[in-house]
């Protein structure tokens, strides 16, 4: 009885202390009450967590009371031990990172260098011969794209002439300085559209009739002061030798030796805006640097003896148009002629120089130029570049689809887009997707032009596959002047 009362007293004391009710016998308790040992719990600490293990020691009546149960909080000593172990673990991890990070960085750099080397090994080279023939490209173009419709071609002429006449009549009637700049931009663009139609006449893509092509071509080109046959023949030479350093005719590169011989003034005129955009009239009279002759003279090196009569006819038509402008200046005053015709003519010249230059320069990848046996008609044509002109695409008759036009100038302009889409699977990476215009006007091409004029200066005097090089002294002089 005394033993039972002591057990109840012990249990009551434990309840008051909030400890588990582990009962320990007193020395005076009978052995029967302690014949089954009671389990006890102890705390096992590690550097990461608190682990609880259960053990069953033999109970001695003289042993001290067991440790508190698992629900008890760890002591201050235990917390200190845990903090020391965590600090040791953190220090060890930091040391490992410090020793392995440089090694990992070196491994990553070596892997990146190997990847770059592998990518360069398989990098596309536009100067290599293509894996297809020009017959493969021709076969990909649908048959109807080769058919020419004189009526459809004449309808474009009628449309453009009507727009030109309407703009001139409206501008003369309103005669407002607030509207003249709009008229100049619009009318200059329409002059450029007329040139493109005459350009199709020169290629024979306007119709199958040489007589019709010549008549329409003279009317359109003479109106904008272009000698039709003289330009037609030189442009044919350009197409037949596109991409060839010596034999190309339009915006071809000059060699380093010739570049070094140019006067500083000539270099500035060639590579500083806006002078390159006003080069077409000079080209008609004097051709490009390093070439002799004129588009107006039948005796020029540009023409064969049997072509001289055609050149004389075109020069005569050009003179008639110039005389008509002088007569109009006398009748209505020079200012009126300059406003109605002179300024739009300058806008047309800028359009022509911009388009013809960017079709052969300013690509996002380096374009090769050829000489010797490396040149071929196909490889030269593949160095041309398509351009997107926004809303102007349809106004100037899709002249921006230039790759297929250079390979097959007989295709009418109204079939160029379809022919290009059909040929793209064959061309593969040799066709460069044009950068799309972000708005109705091709403002993005201004940056392309400026960059090309800044870096595309000359090509090497040696080698059959060459690329443009940069005269850094010219770039430095431009920066100092700015």
C-alpha positions as CSV (number, residue, x, y, z in Angstrom):
1,X,0.0,0.0,0.0
2,X,2.8,2.4,0.9
3,X,4.3,1.6,-2.6
4,X,1.0,2.3,-4.4
5,X,0.6,5.6,-2.6
6,X,4.2,6.5,-3.5
7,X,3.4,5.8,-7.2
8,X,0.4,8.0,-7.2
9,X,2.4,10.7,-5.5
10,X,5.1,10.4,-8.1
11,X,2.5,10.6,-10.9
12,X,0.9,13.7,-9.4
13,X,4.3,15.4,-9.2
14,X,5.0,14.6,-12.8
15,X,1.7,16.1,-13.9
16,X,2.5,19.3,-12.1
17,X,5.9,19.5,-13.7
18,X,4.5,18.7,-17.2
19,X,6.9,15.8,-17.6
20,X,6.1,12.3,-18.9
21,X,4.8,10.0,-16.3
22,X,7.7,7.5,-16.2
23,X,7.4,5.8,-12.9
24,X,10.5,4.7,-11.1
25,X,10.2,2.3,-8.2
26,X,11.6,3.1,-4.8
27,X,13.9,0.7,-3.0
28,X,11.1,-0.4,-0.7
29,X,8.8,-1.4,-3.5
30,X,8.3,-5.1,-4.1
31,X,10.2,-6.6,-7.0
32,X,7.0,-7.7,-8.6
33,X,6.1,-4.1,-9.5
34,X,9.4,-3.7,-11.5
35,X,9.7,-7.1,-13.1
36,X,9.1,-5.5,-16.6
37,X,11.6,-2.8,-17.5
38,X,10.1,0.4,-18.8
39,X,11.4,1.9,-22.1
40,X,13.1,5.2,-22.1
41,X,14.0,7.7,-24.8
42,X,17.2,9.6,-25.4
43,X,18.2,12.3,-27.9
44,X,20.7,11.6,-30.6
45,X,22.1,14.7,-32.3
46,X,23.6,15.1,-35.7
47,X,24.8,18.2,-37.6
48,X,21.6,18.2,-39.7
49,X,18.7,17.1,-37.6
50,X,17.6,15.8,-34.2
51,X,17.2,12.0,-34.4
52,X,15.2,10.0,-31.8
53,X,16.3,6.5,-30.9
54,X,14.7,4.1,-28.5
55,X,16.5,1.8,-26.2
56,X,15.6,-0.4,-23.3
57,X,18.3,-0.5,-20.6
58,X,17.9,-2.7,-17.6
59,X,16.4,-0.8,-14.7
60,X,18.3,-0.6,-11.5
61,X,16.5,0.6,-8.4
62,X,19.5,2.7,-7.6
63,X,19.8,4.4,-11.1
64,X,18.9,8.1,-11.5
65,X,15.7,9.2,-13.2
66,X,15.7,8.8,-17.0
67,X,16.0,11.8,-19.4
68,X,12.9,13.7,-20.4
69,X,10.8,12.4,-23.3
70,X,11.2,13.5,-27.0
71,X,8.7,16.3,-26.5
72,X,11.2,18.2,-24.3
73,X,13.2,21.1,-25.8
74,X,16.9,20.6,-26.4
75,X,19.2,22.2,-23.9
76,X,21.5,25.2,-24.5
77,X,24.5,22.9,-24.8
78,X,22.7,20.9,-27.5
79,X,22.0,24.1,-29.5
80,X,25.7,25.1,-29.2
81,X,26.8,21.7,-30.5
82,X,24.3,22.0,-33.5
83,X,25.5,25.5,-34.4
84,X,29.2,24.4,-34.3
85,X,28.4,21.4,-36.5
86,X,26.5,23.6,-39.0
87,X,29.3,26.1,-39.1
88,X,31.8,23.3,-39.8
89,X,29.6,22.0,-42.6
90,X,29.2,25.4,-44.2
91,X,32.9,26.0,-44.1
92,X,33.6,22.7,-45.7
93,X,31.1,23.3,-48.5
94,X,32.5,26.8,-49.1
95,X,36.0,25.3,-49.4
96,X,34.8,22.7,-51.9
97,X,33.1,25.4,-54.0
98,X,36.2,27.6,-53.9
99,X,38.3,24.7,-55.2
100,X,35.9,23.4,-57.8
101,X,34.5,26.6,-59.2
102,X,37.7,27.5,-61.2
103,X,37.8,24.0,-62.5
104,X,34.2,24.1,-63.6
105,X,34.7,27.4,-65.2
106,X,37.7,26.1,-67.2
107,X,35.6,23.1,-68.3
108,X,32.7,25.3,-69.4
109,X,35.1,27.6,-71.3
110,X,36.7,24.6,-73.0
111,X,33.3,23.2,-73.9
112,X,32.2,26.6,-75.3
113,X,35.3,26.9,-77.4
114,X,34.9,23.4,-78.8
115,X,31.2,24.2,-79.7
116,X,32.3,27.4,-81.5
117,X,35.0,25.4,-83.4
118,X,32.4,22.8,-84.4
119,X,29.9,25.4,-85.5
120,X,32.6,27.2,-87.6
121,X,33.5,23.9,-89.2
122,X,29.9,23.6,-90.5
123,X,29.4,27.3,-91.1
124,X,27.7,28.1,-94.4
125,X,30.1,29.6,-96.9
126,X,28.3,31.7,-99.6
127,X,31.5,31.7,-101.7
128,X,31.3,27.9,-102.2
129,X,29.7,26.5,-105.4
130,X,26.1,25.7,-104.8
131,X,25.0,22.0,-104.8
132,X,22.4,22.7,-107.5
133,X,22.5,23.9,-111.1
134,X,20.6,26.8,-112.7
135,X,18.5,24.3,-114.5
136,X,17.3,23.0,-111.2
137,X,16.1,26.5,-110.2
138,X,14.5,27.0,-113.6
139,X,12.6,23.7,-113.3
140,X,11.2,24.8,-109.9
141,X,9.5,27.9,-111.4
142,X,5.9,27.3,-112.5
143,X,5.5,27.4,-116.3
144,X,2.9,30.2,-116.2
145,X,5.4,32.5,-114.6
146,X,7.3,32.7,-117.9
147,X,4.3,33.9,-119.9
148,X,4.1,37.6,-120.7
149,X,0.9,39.5,-121.1
150,X,1.2,42.7,-123.2
151,X,-2.3,43.8,-122.1
152,X,-1.4,43.3,-118.4
153,X,1.9,45.1,-118.9
154,X,0.2,48.0,-120.6
155,X,-2.3,48.3,-117.9
156,X,0.5,49.0,-115.4
157,X,1.8,51.7,-117.7
158,X,-1.6,53.3,-118.0
159,X,-2.1,53.2,-114.2
160,X,1.3,54.8,-113.5
161,X,1.0,57.5,-116.2
162,X,-2.5,58.4,-114.9
163,X,-1.1,58.8,-111.4
164,X,1.8,60.9,-112.5
165,X,-0.5,63.2,-114.5
166,X,-3.0,63.4,-111.7
167,X,-0.4,64.3,-109.1
168,X,1.1,67.0,-111.4
169,X,-2.3,68.6,-112.1
170,X,-3.3,68.6,-108.4
171,X,0.0,70.1,-107.3
172,X,-0.1,72.8,-110.0
173,X,-3.7,73.7,-109.0
174,X,-3.2,73.8,-105.3
175,X,0.3,75.4,-105.4
176,X,0.7,75.2,-101.6
177,X,4.1,75.0,-99.9
178,X,2.5,72.8,-97.3
179,X,1.8,70.2,-100.0
180,X,4.8,70.5,-102.3
181,X,7.0,68.2,-100.1
182,X,4.3,65.5,-100.2
183,X,4.0,65.9,-104.0
184,X,7.8,65.6,-104.5
185,X,8.0,62.4,-102.5
186,X,5.0,60.9,-104.2
187,X,5.9,62.0,-107.7
188,X,9.5,61.0,-107.4
189,X,8.4,57.5,-106.4
190,X,6.1,57.3,-109.4
191,X,9.0,58.4,-111.7
192,X,10.9,55.4,-110.2
193,X,7.9,53.2,-111.0
194,X,7.9,54.3,-114.6
195,X,11.6,53.5,-114.8
196,X,11.0,49.9,-113.6
197,X,8.4,49.4,-116.3
198,X,10.9,50.7,-118.9
199,X,13.5,48.4,-117.3
200,X,11.2,45.5,-118.0
201,X,11.0,46.6,-121.6
202,X,14.8,46.5,-121.8
203,X,14.8,42.9,-120.5
204,X,12.1,41.8,-122.9
205,X,9.8,40.8,-120.0
206,X,7.3,43.4,-120.9
207,X,6.1,41.5,-123.9
208,X,7.4,39.2,-126.7
209,X,7.3,42.1,-129.2
210,X,10.6,43.8,-129.6
211,X,8.9,46.7,-131.3
212,X,6.4,47.2,-128.5
213,X,9.2,47.0,-125.9
214,X,11.3,49.6,-127.7
215,X,8.4,52.0,-128.2
216,X,7.2,51.8,-124.6
217,X,10.7,51.8,-123.2
218,X,11.6,55.0,-125.1
219,X,8.5,56.8,-124.0
220,X,9.0,55.9,-120.3
221,X,12.7,56.3,-120.0
222,X,13.0,59.5,-122.2
223,X,10.4,61.1,-119.9
224,X,12.7,60.7,-116.9
225,X,15.8,61.6,-118.9
226,X,17.3,58.1,-119.3
227,X,18.7,57.1,-122.7
228,X,16.8,53.9,-123.2
229,X,19.1,51.8,-125.5
230,X,22.3,53.1,-123.9
231,X,21.1,52.1,-120.4
232,X,19.5,48.9,-121.7
233,X,22.8,47.6,-123.2
234,X,24.9,48.5,-120.2
235,X,22.3,46.9,-117.9
236,X,22.3,43.8,-120.0
237,X,26.1,43.7,-119.5
238,X,25.5,44.0,-115.7
239,X,23.2,41.0,-115.7
240,X,25.5,38.9,-117.9
241,X,28.4,39.5,-115.5
242,X,26.8,40.1,-112.1
243,X,29.2,39.4,-109.3
244,X,32.3,39.7,-111.5
245,X,34.9,42.2,-110.2
246,X,36.2,43.4,-113.6
247,X,33.3,42.8,-116.0
248,X,30.3,43.8,-113.9
249,X,28.8,47.2,-114.8
250,X,26.6,48.4,-111.9
251,X,27.9,49.2,-108.3
252,X,30.8,46.7,-108.7
253,X,33.6,46.9,-106.2
254,X,36.9,48.6,-107.0
255,X,40.2,46.9,-106.3
256,X,42.6,48.0,-103.5
257,X,45.1,49.3,-106.0
258,X,42.6,51.5,-107.8
259,X,41.1,52.6,-104.4
260,X,44.5,53.9,-103.2
261,X,44.8,55.9,-106.4
262,X,41.5,57.7,-105.9
263,X,41.6,61.3,-104.8
264,X,40.2,62.0,-101.3
265,X,37.4,64.0,-102.8
266,X,36.4,61.0,-105.0
267,X,36.4,58.7,-102.0
268,X,34.2,61.1,-100.0
269,X,31.7,61.4,-102.9
270,X,31.5,57.6,-103.2
271,X,31.1,56.7,-99.6
272,X,29.4,59.7,-97.9
273,X,25.6,60.2,-97.9
274,X,23.9,61.8,-99.8
275,X,26.4,61.8,-102.7
276,X,26.1,58.0,-103.6
277,X,22.3,58.6,-103.9
278,X,22.9,61.1,-106.6
279,X,25.3,59.1,-108.7
280,X,23.1,57.9,-111.5
281,X,23.3,60.9,-113.8
282,X,27.1,60.9,-113.4
283,X,27.2,57.2,-114.1
284,X,25.2,57.8,-117.3
285,X,27.8,60.3,-118.5
286,X,31.1,58.8,-117.2
287,X,30.4,55.2,-116.0
288,X,32.0,53.9,-112.9
289,X,35.6,54.5,-111.6
290,X,38.1,52.6,-113.7
291,X,35.8,52.4,-116.8
292,X,35.6,54.6,-119.8
293,X,32.7,55.6,-122.0
294,X,29.3,57.2,-121.9
295,X,25.7,56.0,-122.3
296,X,25.1,58.8,-124.8
297,X,27.9,58.3,-127.2
298,X,27.6,55.6,-129.9
299,X,31.4,55.3,-130.0
300,X,31.6,54.3,-126.3
301,X,33.3,51.1,-125.3
302,X,29.9,50.0,-123.9
303,X,28.5,49.3,-127.4
304,X,29.3,47.2,-130.4
305,X,29.2,48.7,-133.9
306,X,25.8,47.2,-134.7
307,X,24.3,48.9,-131.5
308,X,25.4,52.4,-132.3
309,X,22.3,53.2,-134.3
310,X,20.1,52.3,-131.3
311,X,22.2,54.4,-129.0
312,X,21.9,57.4,-131.4
313,X,18.1,57.0,-131.4
314,X,17.9,57.0,-127.6
315,X,20.2,59.9,-127.3
316,X,18.0,61.9,-129.7
317,X,14.9,61.1,-127.6
318,X,16.7,62.2,-124.5
319,X,17.6,65.5,-126.2
320,X,14.0,66.0,-127.3
321,X,12.8,65.6,-123.6
322,X,15.5,68.0,-122.4
323,X,14.4,70.6,-125.0
324,X,10.8,70.2,-123.9
325,X,11.7,70.9,-120.3
326,X,13.6,74.0,-121.4
327,X,10.6,75.2,-123.4
328,X,8.3,74.7,-120.5
329,X,10.7,76.7,-118.3
330,X,10.4,79.5,-120.8
331,X,6.7,79.3,-120.9
332,X,5.8,78.8,-117.3
333,X,8.9,79.9,-115.5
334,X,11.9,77.9,-114.2
335,X,10.5,77.7,-110.7
336,X,7.4,75.9,-111.8
337,X,9.3,73.4,-113.8
338,X,11.7,72.8,-110.9
339,X,8.8,72.2,-108.5
340,X,6.8,70.0,-110.9
341,X,9.6,68.0,-112.5
342,X,13.1,68.9,-111.1
343,X,12.7,67.9,-107.5
344,X,10.7,64.7,-108.3
345,X,13.5,63.8,-110.7
346,X,16.0,64.0,-107.8
347,X,13.8,61.8,-105.7
348,X,13.6,59.3,-108.5
349,X,17.4,59.3,-108.8
350,X,17.8,58.7,-105.1
351,X,15.3,55.8,-105.3
352,X,17.2,54.2,-108.2
353,X,20.6,54.5,-106.5
354,X,19.3,53.2,-103.2
355,X,17.6,50.2,-104.7
356,X,20.3,49.2,-107.1
357,X,23.0,49.6,-104.5
358,X,21.3,47.6,-101.7
359,X,20.5,44.7,-104.1
360,X,24.2,44.0,-104.2
361,X,25.5,45.4,-100.9
362,X,24.7,45.5,-97.2
363,X,23.8,41.9,-96.6
364,X,23.9,40.6,-93.0
365,X,26.4,38.1,-94.2
366,X,29.5,38.7,-96.3
367,X,28.9,38.4,-100.0
368,X,31.6,37.1,-102.3
369,X,32.8,38.7,-105.5
370,X,34.5,36.6,-108.2
371,X,37.1,36.7,-110.9
372,X,38.7,34.1,-113.1
373,X,37.4,30.6,-113.2
374,X,35.6,30.9,-109.9
375,X,32.9,33.1,-111.5
376,X,29.8,31.6,-113.1
377,X,26.5,33.1,-114.1
378,X,24.7,31.1,-111.3
379,X,27.2,32.0,-108.5
380,X,27.3,35.6,-109.5
381,X,23.5,35.8,-109.5
382,X,23.3,34.2,-106.1
383,X,25.2,37.2,-104.6
384,X,22.3,39.5,-105.1
385,X,19.9,40.4,-102.3
386,X,16.1,40.7,-102.0
387,X,14.7,43.7,-100.2
388,X,11.4,44.5,-98.6
389,X,10.1,48.0,-99.2
390,X,6.8,47.9,-97.4
391,X,4.0,49.6,-99.3
392,X,6.4,50.6,-102.0
393,X,6.7,46.9,-103.2
394,X,3.6,47.1,-105.3
395,X,4.2,50.7,-106.4
396,X,7.5,49.9,-107.9
397,X,6.4,46.6,-109.3
398,X,8.1,44.1,-106.9
399,X,11.6,45.1,-108.0
400,X,12.8,44.0,-104.5
401,X,12.5,40.3,-105.5
402,X,15.9,40.6,-107.1
403,X,17.5,37.2,-106.9
404,X,15.1,35.5,-109.3
405,X,15.1,38.6,-111.5
406,X,18.8,38.4,-111.8
407,X,18.9,34.7,-112.7
408,X,15.9,34.9,-115.0
409,X,15.3,38.6,-116.2
410,X,12.7,37.3,-118.7
411,X,10.1,36.7,-116.0
412,X,7.5,39.5,-115.8
413,X,7.5,41.5,-112.7
414,X,4.0,40.4,-111.7
415,X,5.2,36.8,-111.5
416,X,8.5,37.4,-109.5
417,X,7.1,36.9,-106.1
418,X,5.5,33.5,-107.0
419,X,8.6,32.4,-108.9
420,X,10.7,33.3,-105.8
421,X,8.6,31.3,-103.5
422,X,8.7,28.3,-105.8
423,X,12.5,28.5,-106.1
424,X,13.3,28.9,-102.5
425,X,13.4,25.2,-101.6
426,X,16.1,24.7,-104.3
427,X,18.1,27.8,-103.4
428,X,18.2,26.9,-99.7
429,X,20.6,29.0,-97.7
430,X,21.8,30.7,-100.9
431,X,18.6,32.7,-100.7
432,X,18.7,35.4,-98.0
433,X,15.4,36.2,-96.5
434,X,14.9,40.0,-96.7
435,X,14.3,42.0,-93.5
436,X,10.7,43.0,-93.3
437,X,9.8,46.6,-93.2
438,X,8.3,47.6,-89.8
439,X,6.0,50.1,-91.4
440,X,4.7,51.3,-94.8
441,X,8.0,52.9,-95.6
442,X,11.4,51.0,-95.7
443,X,13.1,53.2,-93.1
444,X,15.1,50.2,-91.9
445,X,17.1,50.3,-95.1
446,X,18.7,53.7,-94.2
447,X,20.7,52.0,-91.5
448,X,21.7,49.2,-93.9
449,X,22.9,51.7,-96.4
450,X,24.9,53.7,-93.9
451,X,26.6,50.7,-92.5
452,X,27.6,49.3,-95.9
453,X,29.0,52.7,-97.0
454,X,31.0,52.6,-93.8
455,X,32.6,49.2,-94.2
456,X,32.4,48.1,-97.9
457,X,35.2,50.0,-99.6
458,X,37.4,47.8,-101.8
459,X,38.4,44.2,-102.5
460,X,41.8,42.6,-102.8
461,X,43.8,42.7,-106.0
462,X,44.5,39.0,-105.7
463,X,42.3,35.9,-105.4
464,X,39.4,34.6,-107.4
465,X,36.9,34.7,-104.5
466,X,37.2,38.0,-102.5
467,X,35.2,40.0,-100.1
468,X,34.8,43.7,-99.3
469,X,37.4,45.2,-97.0
470,X,37.3,48.4,-94.9
471,X,39.5,51.5,-95.1
472,X,39.7,52.4,-91.4
473,X,41.5,55.6,-92.1
474,X,38.4,56.8,-94.1
475,X,36.1,55.9,-91.2
476,X,38.4,57.7,-88.8
477,X,38.3,60.8,-90.9
478,X,34.5,60.8,-91.0
479,X,34.3,60.5,-87.3
480,X,36.7,63.4,-86.8
481,X,34.7,65.5,-89.1
482,X,31.5,64.7,-87.2
